[in-house]
Amino acid sequence: MRIALAQLLATTEPRENLAQIADLAARAADLGAELVVLPEATMCSFRRNPAEAAEPLDGPWASAVRALGARLGVVIAVGMFTDSPDGRVRNTLLVTGPGGARYDKIHLFDALGRRESARVAPGDRLVLARVGAERIGLAVCYDVRFPAQFVALARRGARAVLVCASWASGAGKVHQWRTLVTARAMDCASFVIAVDQADPGGGGTAPTGVGHSMVVDPSGEVLLELGTGPGLAVVDVDLDLADVVRARLPVLEDGSSAGTPTDAP
């Protein structure tokens, strides 16, 4: 599978971000990508209150992304905000295409002085999306700190997991990002495709991104890593490698069940 990592710097205007998606997806399609992965909060940067941008999953923004993917013949995975019945929003990962799916972020970032749960309602189920014949696990940002989610996705058939992020900057945060992404790949003996927003520089309190989008194979080898700025890269992954690694190192069979965030199918 050829996968494109589209590391961008989202603005606070959803229409402007749609234009960025269109440009990156078109370039990725020209490079032969089957799947184009964009960061969390691509719809609208966390510099703006997500409630001001949130739309239903069948609203104009998501519909435009689906139409773009259909026109280009690619599957697009992109972070957006959707409505929640309790007045907050959902931090949603949209996957387009015939096997399309939505994943609402389960683990909210109530840490390091921030309370994502004040504005965002948590999801309650694990989700796998179909891309061609493959089942791909979905995760968002802070989820990467929870190994059980990745193991559960692998046990349900995922040989690759997407992590879309808008990773908060700070001392040691790039090191943590790289370490966590690599560890999760080894935990679940799967490819992890982790796409972060670019680093805008200049500080600030909003979790905007640090860059360093990366692809790690099931043995923990880093196949690709971007820098801090906006960029597009493609990588070919042989998902059969997950089966090889799991046969040699059967962590999914040998490990005791550590529990999962949900028992939903």
N, C-alpha and C positions, 0 to 999 in steps of 0.2 A: 504494500500500500504506500502510495506517495502522499505525504502529508506536508502541508504548508503551515509554518508558524508565522503569524502576522502580529508582530509586536508594534503597537501603536501608542500614541499619546491621545487619549480621548479628550474632547472638549466638553463643555457643559451643555452643548446644543445637539440634540439627537439628529437633526437633519445634517449637520456638518459631519457627524460621525458616520452616518449612512454613506456619505460621499467617500469617506476614507475606506469603509468596508468595500464599496464598489470598486475602487481602484485596486486595493490589495487582492480582492477575490479574482478580479480579471487578470491581474499579473500572475496569480497562483495558477489559474486555469491554463494560461499560456505555457506555464512550466510543467503542465501535466498533473497537477495535484488532484487527488480525488476528494480530499478532506482539507478544509481551510479552518484553522483554529485561531480565534481571536480572544482577547482577555476578558476577564470579569469587568463589568461596568463600562463596556464599550459603548452602550447606548448613551450613557451620561456619566461623566466623571463624578467621583465622590466629592468633588469641590462644590457640587450643587446638591441640595436636598433631593434624594431619589424620588420622593413622593411627587415632586413637581414634573417628573418625566415619565413616571410609570404609566403603562398602558396594558390593556388586556392582551393575552397571547394572540388573539385574532385581530388586534388593532393595526393601525397603519404602519407602524414601525416594523413590527415583526413580519407583517405581510410583505413589506418591501424587501426584507432580507430573504424571505422564502422565494419570492419572485426572482430575485437576483441569482440565488443558487440554482433555481430551475433553468434560468436562461443560460447560465454559464456551464451547467452540467456538473456542478460540484456540490458537496455537502458543506454547509457552513455551521460552525459551532461558535456561538457568540454570547457574551454576557449582557443581560438587560434587566430591567426592573418591571415586575408585573404587580397588579393589584392584589391586596389581601383583604378578606372580609372584615378583619378587625381594625382597619384603618391604617395599618402599616403597609409595607410593600413586601414583595418576595424578591430575593436576590436570585434571579433565574438564569440558568444556562439553556439557551435555545439551540437545538440541533435541527437543521432543515432536512428536506429530502423525504423519500418514501418511507424510510425507517425513522423519521423524525421523532424527537422527544423533547421534553422539558425536564429539567432538574432544578429543584429549589434547594438552595444551600441549607444544609442541615446544621452545621456547626457555626454559630454566629460569633463574631469577634468581640467578646466581652472580656477584654484583656488589655493590659498596658495602658490603662486610663481611658479606653474607648468602650462604648456600649452600642454595638451594632444593633442589638435587640431592641433598643429604644425606637428605632425606625423601621426595622426589618423583622418580619415574622419568619420563623424557621420552617424549613421543609420537614417532611416526616417519612420519606421513603428513599431507598436507593433506586437508581435508574441506570439502565443500560440502553444505549441507542444502537440501531442497526446502521452500519455503513457497508453497503454491499452485503457480503455474506457474514461479516464480522459483527460481533456484539462489543461495543466500546463502553467502558464504564465512565461515569461523569462525576466530577468533583469540582468544588470552587474554593480557592484560596485557603482559608483557615482549616478546611477539611484535611489539608495535607499533613496536619499534625496528628491525625487520628488513624493509626495503622489498621484498626479493625474494619474501617470502611473499605479500604483498598483490598484487604484479604477477602471480605465478603463479596465484593464485586468480581474478583477473580474466581471465587468458588461458584459464582453464578454464570460463568462463561466468558468473562472479559479477559482478553489477552493483551489489552491496552487500556489505559485509563487517561482521560483528559483532565488536566487541572488548569482551570482558567482563573487568573488572579489579578488583583490590583494590590500588590504586596506593600505594606507600610514600610517606609524607610526608617532608618535608625541604626544605632551601633550594632554591628554584628548581623544585621538582617539579611544581607546578601549571602553570607556564610550559612545562615540558618536555612534560607531558601534552597540553596544548592544541596545542602546536606539532607534536608527533609525529602526533596524530590528523589534524590538518589536512594535514600533508605526505603521509601515507599515502593520503588521499583523492585528492590530486593525482597521486601516483605511479602509481596504478592507475586513475585516471579513473572512480572508483566512489563511491557513497555509503559513508561509514563511520559506523556507529552504535556509539558507544563508551559503555558504561555502567560506571561506577565505584561502589564503595561510598561511602556518605556519610562525612564526616569526623567521627570520634568526639570529637576534641579531646583534650586532656590528655596528648599525647605518647605515649610507649611505643615499643617496638622492633618490634612486629608490623606488617606492611604491611596496615593496615586500610582505608585509602582517604582520598581528598582531595575527593571529590565531583566536580563539574564534568562530569557526564555530558553528552554532546553528540552532535549529528548534523551532519556536514559533507557538502556535496554534491560531485559530481565535479570542480567547478571550484575547490573550496577555500572556498566560502562556508559560514559557520557558520549553520545554520538554527535551531538550538536549543541552549541551554546552561543547565543547572541550576546552582544554587548549591552550597553545601557540605553542607547538611542533607538529610535524607530527603525524597524527593519523587517524584511521578509526573507525567509529561507525555506527550502524544501528538503525533505529527507525521505529516503526510501527505507521502510522497515519491513522486515520479513517476520510476520507474526508467528510463523511456525517455530521461531527461535524460543518462544515462550514454552512450547511443548518440550523442546529439547532440554531447556534449563530445569523445568519442573520434573522431568524424568530423572535427571542427575541429582537434583536437590529438591526432594518432594516436600517443601515446607507447607504447602497447602493441605497435604494429607497428614503430615506428622504433627503439625501444630495443633494444640488444643483450641477449641472454639473460645475466643475471647469475648464473644458477644458482638452484636452489630447495632447500629443506630435504629434499626427498624426490622420487622419481620415481613414487610410488604414484599410482594413478588417483584 
